[in-house]
Amino acid sequence: MMAAHTLSSGYLLGLLLKDLVHETCHSNTHVTGITTDSRTVNPGDLFIAYTIGEHSSVPFIENAVKAGASAVIAEAGSLPEIYPCPVPLYRVNELYKIIGIIADRFYDHPSSAMTVIGVTGTNGKTSVSHLMAQALSADQKNICGLIGTLGYGTVDRLIPGSHTTPEAIALQALLAEMRGQKTRQVVMEVSSHALDQFRIAGVAFDLAVFTNLSRDHLDYHKSMESYAAAKKRLFTQYGINRVVINMDDEFGRKLMAELPQSVTTVGYTLEENSHSGPRNIFQVVYGKVLPDPSGKIKLALDTPWGKAVLATGLSGRFNASNLLACLSSLCLLGHTLEDAIGRLSVCKGIPGRMEIFGGDSLPCAVVDFAHTPDALEQVLSDLKNSCQGKLYCVFGCGGDRDKGKRPLMAAVVEKYADGIIITSDNPRHENPEEITRDILAGIKNRDHVIVDIDRERAIQNILKTVSANDVVLIAGKGHENYQEIAGVRRPFSDQEVVRKTLGILA
């Protein structure tokens, strides 16, 4: 929860809540701030007392009023029928769905002054968003804003955030701040939690990208059907008329077939036989991965805008797919194919995404955020194809999250890796040994398995053991600079452990 910045001039309550409440609003009441947290209320604020899941800020209405709230809008079902309140009080069912709309009005519709690209999917959101932001900022004329897992700001100046997609008020405040800094383009990761909780309500998206759908977050969504339905909302509930979809994903193909003909759709694919799709009204960007001695991605492109070759400094088949998503988006936004290729060809790697250390006389260590069965399979299959020696994988599973994916991840690692090192990820409030037992349930042959709960020691020991031709994938935490144990976040970085062990200067 986050308080909004205040506005010195205020906003008339009647305009702020127009058509959102049934009661007649006090039109002469000025609102100088909005917040869902009673601890941050300033005199003149509108206090939004919403309820979602097990959380409710309704019990804190009295505190908010004492702190000077000029009005309250509250979840109707969480209030008694008679509720005395000394300031204007309005009741709304499913209030969480309109918090973003209220915030958008309060900040004078910041996203309408920008080109906003939303990116959703299980894997690839961060990579696609970062590559898009790099590409859109490449000419240094129109620096692109970035909102996502690695933080908020610009590619070279990101401030860490608590959510991949900020809560509704914080998101609109951030967009308003970016507008004030003359930012005219923003790429935003849109998480399934944000879609389910309507955090992006009020955002005017110009284009949406779907990367893929595989098992994740079932601790929250409970079923793949519910998870898929949350992702789908971005493409069906926000009036977006330009869409880019991964045709190599089963759910992507289904989503594409269901979109109305009024939506301009581009599908991208790495499969040559996917030129024909479920309907004949969309355009297809096909990329064929060309062999390259350096292991870097080179794509032969066949697009609605022409044919060309894209050579980059990135590696990995999944990054080839991410590049196609970006190229499709750039061209759909009006960039020429030549310009889009020029921008993407200079893009750099992303922290914690296939981040490579060592090589030559040192073993190769790869740090990647892969924390789902599908993501692990993509990374491991790529590394297996290029590895000249043995492939090892250091991984764990997060505590207080979907337990069902733990044995599935283990089975994927066993399929590709010559050696398996099971360790802690972020155990949070769970017992690391119990998490380990869940992981081990997915492994058939434990002869090549090492279990070491101490993540730093596990990484150090395997890197000191392997040979120069071997590859060690260190999966699950990627960019994270902490490890959460027993609910406490402690400084920790896979990259720092790797550098220290291999003697590499930062």
C-alpha positions as CSV (number, residue, x, y, z in Angstrom):
1,M,0.0,0.0,0.0
2,M,1.2,3.4,-0.8
3,A,0.1,7.0,-0.4
4,A,-0.2,9.3,-3.3
5,H,1.7,12.5,-3.6
6,T,-0.5,15.4,-2.8
7,L,-1.6,18.0,-5.2
8,S,-1.5,21.6,-3.9
9,S,-4.4,22.7,-6.0
10,G,-6.6,19.7,-5.0
11,Y,-9.2,17.8,-7.0
12,L,-12.9,18.3,-6.7
13,L,-14.4,15.1,-5.1
14,G,-17.5,15.2,-7.4
15,L,-15.2,15.0,-10.5
16,L,-13.0,12.4,-9.0
17,L,-15.8,10.0,-8.2
18,K,-18.1,10.9,-11.1
19,D,-20.1,7.8,-12.3
20,L,-18.1,5.6,-9.8
21,V,-20.5,6.0,-6.8
22,H,-24.3,5.9,-6.5
23,E,-24.5,8.6,-3.9
24,T,-24.4,12.3,-4.7
25,C,-20.9,13.6,-4.2
26,H,-20.0,16.7,-2.2
27,S,-18.9,18.7,-5.2
28,N,-17.2,21.4,-3.1
29,T,-14.9,19.0,-1.2
30,H,-11.3,19.3,-2.3
31,V,-9.2,16.2,-2.3
32,T,-5.4,16.9,-2.1
33,G,-4.2,13.3,-1.9
34,I,-5.4,9.7,-2.2
35,T,-4.2,6.7,-0.3
36,T,-5.2,3.2,0.8
37,D,-2.9,3.3,3.9
38,S,-4.3,5.1,7.0
39,R,-0.8,5.6,8.3
40,T,0.0,7.9,5.5
41,V,-3.1,10.0,5.5
42,N,-2.6,13.8,5.3
43,P,-5.3,16.4,5.8
44,G,-7.4,16.7,2.7
45,D,-6.8,13.1,1.5
46,L,-9.4,10.7,0.1
47,F,-9.0,7.5,2.0
48,I,-9.8,4.4,-0.1
49,A,-10.8,1.5,2.2
50,Y,-10.8,-1.5,-0.1
51,T,-11.0,-5.2,0.5
52,I,-9.3,-7.9,-1.6
53,G,-8.7,-11.4,-0.4
54,E,-7.8,-11.5,3.2
55,H,-6.7,-7.9,3.3
56,S,-9.0,-5.0,4.2
57,S,-8.3,-1.4,5.1
58,V,-11.9,-0.8,6.2
59,P,-11.0,-1.3,9.9
60,F,-8.7,1.7,9.6
61,I,-11.3,4.3,8.5
62,E,-11.5,5.8,11.9
63,N,-7.7,6.3,12.0
64,A,-7.8,7.9,8.5
65,V,-10.5,10.3,9.5
66,K,-8.6,11.3,12.7
67,A,-5.6,11.9,10.5
68,G,-7.5,14.4,8.4
69,A,-9.1,12.5,5.6
70,S,-11.6,14.8,3.8
71,A,-13.7,11.8,2.5
72,V,-13.8,8.0,2.5
73,I,-14.7,5.6,-0.2
74,A,-15.1,2.1,1.1
75,E,-15.9,-1.5,0.2
76,A,-19.7,-1.8,0.6
77,G,-19.7,-5.4,1.7
78,S,-17.2,-4.8,4.4
79,L,-19.2,-2.0,6.1
80,P,-22.1,-2.4,8.5
81,E,-25.4,-1.0,7.2
82,I,-25.2,1.9,9.6
83,Y,-21.7,3.3,9.9
84,P,-21.4,6.8,11.4
85,C,-18.7,8.9,9.7
86,P,-18.0,12.6,10.2
87,V,-16.8,13.1,6.6
88,P,-18.4,12.1,3.3
89,L,-18.5,8.3,3.0
90,Y,-19.3,6.4,-0.2
91,R,-19.8,2.7,-0.6
92,V,-18.7,0.7,-3.7
93,N,-18.9,-3.0,-4.4
94,E,-15.5,-4.5,-5.6
95,L,-13.8,-1.2,-4.9
96,Y,-10.4,-2.5,-5.8
97,K,-11.5,-2.6,-9.5
98,I,-11.8,1.2,-9.7
99,I,-8.9,2.4,-7.5
100,G,-6.7,2.7,-10.7
101,I,-9.5,4.8,-12.4
102,I,-9.6,7.1,-9.4
103,A,-5.8,7.5,-9.4
104,D,-5.7,8.0,-13.1
105,R,-8.2,10.9,-12.8
106,F,-6.3,12.3,-9.8
107,Y,-3.1,12.5,-11.7
108,D,-4.8,13.8,-14.8
109,H,-4.5,10.7,-17.0
110,P,-0.7,10.4,-17.3
111,S,-0.6,7.4,-19.5
112,S,-2.7,9.2,-22.2
113,A,0.3,11.5,-22.8
114,M,2.6,8.5,-23.5
115,T,2.9,5.4,-25.7
116,V,2.5,2.6,-23.2
117,I,3.4,-1.0,-24.0
118,G,2.2,-3.8,-21.7
119,V,4.0,-7.1,-21.6
120,T,2.6,-10.2,-20.0
121,G,3.3,-13.9,-19.9
122,T,4.9,-16.5,-17.6
123,N,8.4,-16.2,-18.8
124,G,10.1,-13.5,-20.8
125,K,8.3,-10.4,-19.5
126,T,11.5,-8.9,-18.0
127,S,13.6,-9.7,-21.0
128,V,11.1,-8.4,-23.6
129,S,10.5,-5.2,-21.5
130,H,14.2,-4.5,-21.1
131,L,15.0,-5.1,-24.7
132,M,12.1,-2.9,-25.8
133,A,13.1,-0.1,-23.5
134,Q,16.7,-0.4,-24.8
135,A,15.6,-0.3,-28.4
136,L,13.2,2.6,-27.9
137,S,16.0,4.6,-26.1
138,A,18.7,3.7,-28.6
139,D,18.7,7.0,-30.4
140,Q,18.8,8.9,-27.1
141,K,16.1,11.2,-28.4
142,N,13.1,9.6,-26.6
143,I,14.3,7.8,-23.5
144,C,11.9,5.1,-22.6
145,G,10.5,4.5,-19.1
146,L,10.5,1.0,-17.6
147,I,8.4,-0.6,-15.0
148,G,9.0,-4.2,-14.0
149,T,10.7,-6.9,-11.9
150,L,14.1,-5.2,-11.9
151,G,12.7,-1.8,-10.8
152,Y,11.2,1.4,-12.1
153,G,12.8,4.2,-14.1
154,T,14.9,3.9,-17.1
155,V,17.1,1.0,-18.3
156,D,20.3,2.6,-16.8
157,R,18.6,4.1,-13.7
158,L,16.2,1.7,-12.1
159,I,14.9,2.1,-8.6
160,P,14.0,-1.2,-6.9
161,G,10.3,-1.8,-6.4
162,S,8.3,-4.1,-4.2
163,H,6.1,-5.4,-7.1
164,T,6.6,-6.3,-10.7
165,T,3.6,-4.1,-11.4
166,P,3.0,-1.5,-8.7
167,E,-0.3,-1.2,-6.9
168,A,-2.8,1.0,-8.6
169,I,-2.1,4.4,-6.9
170,A,1.6,3.9,-6.9
171,L,1.5,3.0,-10.6
172,Q,-0.4,6.2,-11.6
173,A,1.9,8.3,-9.4
174,L,4.9,6.7,-11.1
175,L,3.4,7.4,-14.6
176,A,2.7,11.0,-13.6
177,E,6.3,11.4,-12.4
178,M,7.6,10.0,-15.7
179,R,5.3,12.4,-17.6
180,G,6.7,15.2,-15.6
181,Q,10.2,14.1,-16.7
182,K,9.1,14.4,-20.4
183,T,9.0,10.6,-20.8
184,R,6.9,9.8,-23.8
185,Q,7.3,6.0,-24.0
186,V,6.9,3.4,-21.2
187,V,7.2,-0.4,-21.3
188,M,5.5,-2.1,-18.4
189,E,5.6,-5.7,-17.2
190,V,2.0,-6.7,-16.3
191,S,1.9,-9.5,-13.8
192,S,-1.0,-11.9,-13.4
193,H,-1.4,-10.6,-9.8
194,A,-1.8,-7.1,-11.2
195,L,-4.3,-8.2,-13.7
196,D,-6.3,-10.2,-11.2
197,Q,-6.3,-7.2,-8.8
198,F,-7.0,-4.6,-11.4
199,R,-3.9,-2.6,-10.6
200,I,-3.7,-1.4,-14.2
201,A,-7.2,0.0,-14.4
202,G,-7.0,3.5,-15.8
203,V,-3.9,2.8,-17.9
204,A,-4.2,3.7,-21.6
205,F,-2.2,1.0,-23.3
206,D,-1.2,1.4,-26.9
207,L,0.1,-2.1,-27.5
208,A,0.2,-5.4,-25.6
209,V,2.6,-8.3,-25.9
210,F,1.9,-12.0,-24.8
211,T,5.1,-14.1,-24.4
212,N,3.9,-17.5,-23.2
213,L,2.0,-19.4,-20.5
214,S,3.3,-22.2,-18.3
215,R,2.9,-23.3,-14.7
216,D,3.6,-20.6,-12.1
217,H,1.8,-18.7,-9.3
218,L,-0.7,-21.5,-8.6
219,D,-0.3,-20.8,-4.9
220,Y,-2.3,-17.6,-5.8
221,H,-4.4,-18.5,-8.8
222,K,-5.1,-22.1,-7.7
223,S,-5.5,-23.5,-11.2
224,M,-4.0,-23.0,-14.7
225,E,-7.5,-22.0,-15.9
226,S,-7.6,-19.1,-13.4
227,Y,-4.1,-18.1,-14.2
228,A,-4.7,-18.1,-17.9
229,A,-7.9,-16.1,-17.4
230,A,-5.9,-13.4,-15.6
231,K,-3.4,-13.1,-18.4
232,K,-6.2,-12.9,-21.0
233,R,-7.7,-9.8,-19.3
234,L,-5.0,-7.6,-20.7
235,F,-6.1,-8.3,-24.2
236,T,-9.9,-8.3,-23.6
237,Q,-10.7,-5.7,-21.0
238,Y,-8.5,-2.6,-21.7
239,G,-9.5,-1.7,-25.3
240,I,-6.0,-2.4,-26.7
241,N,-6.2,-2.5,-30.5
242,R,-2.6,-3.5,-31.3
243,V,-1.4,-6.9,-30.0
244,V,1.7,-9.0,-30.4
245,I,1.4,-12.7,-29.6
246,N,3.8,-15.7,-29.4
247,M,2.4,-18.2,-31.9
248,D,4.7,-20.9,-30.6
249,D,2.7,-21.0,-27.4
250,E,-0.5,-23.0,-27.3
251,F,-2.4,-20.5,-25.2
252,G,-1.1,-17.7,-27.5
253,R,-2.6,-19.4,-30.5
254,K,-5.9,-19.8,-28.7
255,L,-5.9,-16.2,-27.6
256,M,-5.1,-15.0,-31.1
257,A,-8.0,-16.9,-32.5
258,E,-10.4,-15.3,-30.0
259,L,-9.5,-11.7,-30.5
260,P,-11.9,-9.6,-32.6
261,Q,-11.0,-8.6,-36.1
262,S,-10.9,-5.0,-35.0
263,V,-7.6,-5.8,-33.2
264,T,-4.5,-5.5,-35.3
265,T,-2.5,-8.6,-34.4
266,V,1.0,-9.7,-35.2
267,G,2.1,-13.3,-34.4
268,Y,5.7,-14.2,-34.0
269,T,7.2,-17.6,-34.4
270,L,10.5,-19.6,-34.6
271,E,8.7,-22.5,-36.3
272,E,8.7,-22.4,-40.1
273,N,5.4,-24.3,-40.4
274,S,3.6,-21.7,-38.3
275,H,3.1,-19.2,-41.1
276,S,-0.6,-20.2,-41.2
277,G,-2.5,-19.6,-38.1
278,P,-6.0,-19.9,-36.7
279,R,-7.3,-17.0,-38.8
280,N,-6.2,-15.1,-41.8
281,I,-6.4,-11.6,-40.6
282,F,-3.2,-11.3,-38.6
283,Q,0.4,-10.8,-39.7
284,V,3.3,-13.2,-39.0
285,V,6.9,-12.4,-38.1
286,Y,9.0,-15.6,-38.7
287,G,12.6,-15.8,-37.5
288,K,14.9,-18.6,-38.5
289,V,17.9,-19.1,-36.1
290,L,21.0,-19.1,-38.2
291,P,24.2,-20.9,-37.1
292,D,26.8,-18.6,-35.7
293,P,30.3,-19.7,-34.4
294,S,30.1,-17.3,-31.5
295,G,26.9,-18.8,-30.2
296,K,25.2,-15.4,-30.5
297,I,21.7,-15.0,-32.0
298,K,21.5,-14.4,-35.7
299,L,18.0,-14.5,-37.2
300,A,16.8,-14.6,-40.8
301,L,13.6,-12.6,-40.7
302,D,10.5,-13.0,-42.9
303,T,8.0,-10.3,-41.9
304,P,5.1,-8.3,-43.3
305,W,7.5,-5.4,-43.7
306,G,10.2,-7.3,-45.6
307,K,13.0,-9.8,-45.2
308,A,16.3,-9.1,-43.4
309,V,18.9,-10.6,-41.0
310,L,19.2,-9.6,-37.4
311,A,22.5,-10.2,-35.7
312,T,22.8,-9.5,-31.9
313,G,25.1,-10.0,-29.0
314,L,22.5,-12.1,-27.1
315,S,22.4,-15.9,-26.9
316,G,19.7,-18.5,-26.3
317,R,16.7,-19.7,-28.3
318,F,14.3,-18.1,-25.9
319,N,16.0,-14.8,-26.4
320,A,15.5,-15.3,-30.2
321,S,11.8,-15.5,-29.4
322,N,12.0,-12.4,-27.2
323,L,13.7,-10.5,-30.0
324,L,10.9,-11.4,-32.4
325,A,8.4,-10.0,-29.8
326,C,10.3,-6.8,-29.7
327,L,10.8,-6.5,-33.5
328,S,7.1,-7.1,-34.0
329,S,6.2,-4.5,-31.5
330,L,8.5,-1.9,-32.9
331,C,7.2,-2.3,-36.4
332,L,3.6,-2.3,-35.2
333,L,4.3,1.0,-33.5
334,G,5.5,2.5,-36.8
335,H,9.2,1.9,-36.9
336,T,10.6,0.7,-40.2
337,L,12.1,-2.8,-40.3
338,E,15.6,-1.4,-40.9
339,D,15.2,0.9,-37.9
340,A,13.9,-1.8,-35.7
341,I,16.8,-4.1,-36.6
342,G,19.3,-1.3,-36.0
343,R,17.9,-0.7,-32.5
344,L,17.7,-4.4,-31.5
345,S,21.2,-5.2,-32.8
346,V,22.9,-3.1,-30.2
347,C,20.8,-4.3,-27.2
348,K,22.8,-5.7,-24.3
349,G,22.1,-8.6,-22.0
350,I,19.8,-8.2,-19.0
351,P,21.0,-8.7,-15.3
352,G,20.2,-12.1,-14.1
353,R,19.0,-13.4,-17.5
354,M,21.5,-15.8,-19.1
355,E,24.3,-13.8,-17.5
356,I,27.5,-15.5,-18.3
357,F,30.7,-15.5,-16.2
358,G,34.0,-17.3,-16.8
359,G,34.9,-19.2,-19.9
360,D,38.3,-19.8,-21.6
361,S,40.5,-21.3,-18.8
362,L,37.6,-20.9,-16.2
363,P,34.5,-23.0,-16.0
364,C,31.4,-21.2,-17.4
365,A,28.9,-20.1,-14.9
366,V,25.4,-18.9,-16.1
367,V,23.2,-17.0,-13.7
368,D,19.5,-17.0,-14.7
369,F,16.2,-16.2,-13.1
370,A,14.5,-19.4,-14.4
371,H,12.2,-20.5,-11.6
372,T,9.5,-22.5,-13.5
373,P,9.7,-25.8,-15.2
374,D,9.3,-24.3,-18.6
375,A,11.9,-21.6,-18.1
376,L,14.4,-24.1,-16.7
377,E,13.8,-26.4,-19.7
378,Q,14.5,-23.5,-22.2
379,V,17.7,-22.5,-20.5
380,L,19.0,-26.0,-19.9
381,S,18.2,-27.2,-23.4
382,D,20.1,-24.2,-24.9
383,L,23.1,-24.8,-22.6
384,K,23.1,-28.6,-23.3
385,N,23.3,-27.9,-27.0
386,S,26.3,-25.6,-26.7
387,C,28.1,-27.2,-23.7
388,Q,31.4,-29.0,-24.6
389,G,31.8,-30.7,-21.3
390,K,29.3,-31.5,-18.6
391,L,26.3,-29.5,-17.6
392,Y,25.5,-28.9,-13.9
393,C,22.5,-27.1,-12.4
394,V,22.3,-25.4,-9.0
395,F,18.7,-24.6,-8.1
396,G,16.1,-24.6,-5.4
397,C,12.4,-23.6,-5.1
398,G,10.9,-20.6,-3.3
399,G,9.0,-21.1,0.0
400,D,5.4,-20.1,0.5
401,R,4.8,-20.6,-3.2
402,D,3.3,-23.2,-5.6
403,K,4.6,-26.6,-4.1
404,G,3.3,-28.5,-7.1
405,K,6.0,-27.2,-9.5
406,R,8.9,-28.4,-7.3
407,P,9.1,-32.0,-8.5
408,L,8.3,-30.8,-12.0
409,M,11.4,-28.5,-11.9
410,A,13.5,-31.4,-10.6
411,A,12.4,-33.7,-13.4
412,V,13.4,-31.0,-16.0
413,V,16.8,-30.6,-14.4
414,E,17.4,-34.3,-14.3
415,K,16.5,-34.5,-18.0
416,Y,19.3,-32.2,-19.1
417,A,21.9,-31.9,-16.3
418,D,24.8,-34.3,-15.7
419,G,25.0,-33.1,-12.1
420,I,22.3,-31.6,-9.9
421,I,22.9,-29.4,-6.8
422,I,19.8,-28.7,-4.8
423,T,20.0,-25.8,-2.5
424,S,17.9,-23.0,-1.0
425,D,16.3,-20.3,-3.1
426,N,14.2,-18.0,-1.0
427,P,12.7,-20.4,1.6
428,R,10.8,-17.5,3.2
429,H,8.8,-19.0,6.1
430,E,9.2,-22.6,5.0
431,N,11.7,-25.2,6.3
432,P,14.3,-25.5,3.6
433,E,14.6,-29.2,4.3
434,E,10.9,-29.7,3.5
435,I,11.3,-27.8,0.3
436,T,14.2,-30.0,-0.6
437,R,12.2,-33.2,0.0
438,D,9.5,-31.9,-2.4
439,I,12.1,-31.3,-5.0
440,L,13.7,-34.7,-4.6
441,A,10.4,-36.3,-5.2
442,G,10.7,-35.4,-8.9
443,I,14.2,-37.1,-9.3
444,K,14.4,-40.8,-10.3
445,N,18.1,-41.3,-10.0
446,R,19.8,-39.6,-7.1
447,D,23.3,-40.8,-7.8
448,H,24.3,-37.4,-9.4
449,V,22.5,-35.3,-6.8
450,I,24.1,-33.1,-4.1
451,V,22.0,-31.4,-1.5
452,D,23.5,-28.4,0.3
453,I,21.0,-25.9,1.9
454,D,23.7,-23.2,2.1
455,R,23.4,-21.6,-1.3
456,E,26.8,-19.8,-1.2
457,R,28.6,-22.9,-0.2
458,A,26.8,-25.0,-2.9
459,I,27.8,-22.5,-5.6
460,Q,31.4,-22.3,-4.4
461,N,31.9,-26.0,-4.1
462,I,30.6,-26.9,-7.6
463,L,32.6,-24.1,-9.3
464,K,35.7,-25.4,-7.6
465,T,35.0,-28.9,-8.7
466,V,34.2,-28.6,-12.4
467,S,36.6,-28.3,-15.4
468,A,37.1,-25.5,-17.8
469,N,34.8,-27.1,-20.5
470,D,31.9,-27.5,-18.1
471,V,28.9,-25.2,-17.6
472,V,27.2,-24.5,-14.3
473,L,23.7,-23.0,-14.4
474,I,22.8,-21.2,-11.2
475,A,19.0,-20.8,-11.5
476,G,16.2,-19.2,-9.7
477,K,17.3,-15.9,-8.2
478,G,18.9,-14.1,-11.2
479,H,19.1,-10.4,-10.5
480,E,18.0,-10.6,-6.8
481,N,20.4,-9.1,-4.3
482,Y,19.0,-10.8,-1.3
483,Q,17.9,-14.2,0.1
484,E,14.8,-14.4,2.2
485,I,15.1,-16.9,5.1
486,A,12.6,-17.1,7.9
487,G,10.9,-14.0,6.6
488,V,14.1,-11.9,6.8
489,R,15.8,-10.6,3.6
490,R,19.6,-10.9,3.9
491,P,22.1,-9.5,1.4
492,F,23.0,-12.2,-1.2
493,S,23.9,-12.2,-4.8
494,D,24.6,-15.2,-7.0
495,Q,26.7,-13.0,-9.3
496,E,28.9,-11.9,-6.4
497,V,29.4,-15.4,-5.2
498,V,30.4,-16.5,-8.7
499,R,32.8,-13.6,-9.2
500,K,34.5,-14.2,-5.9
501,T,34.8,-17.9,-6.5
502,L,36.2,-17.6,-10.0
503,G,38.4,-14.6,-9.1
504,I,36.6,-12.3,-11.6
505,L,36.7,-8.5,-10.9
506,A,33.3,-6.8,-10.9
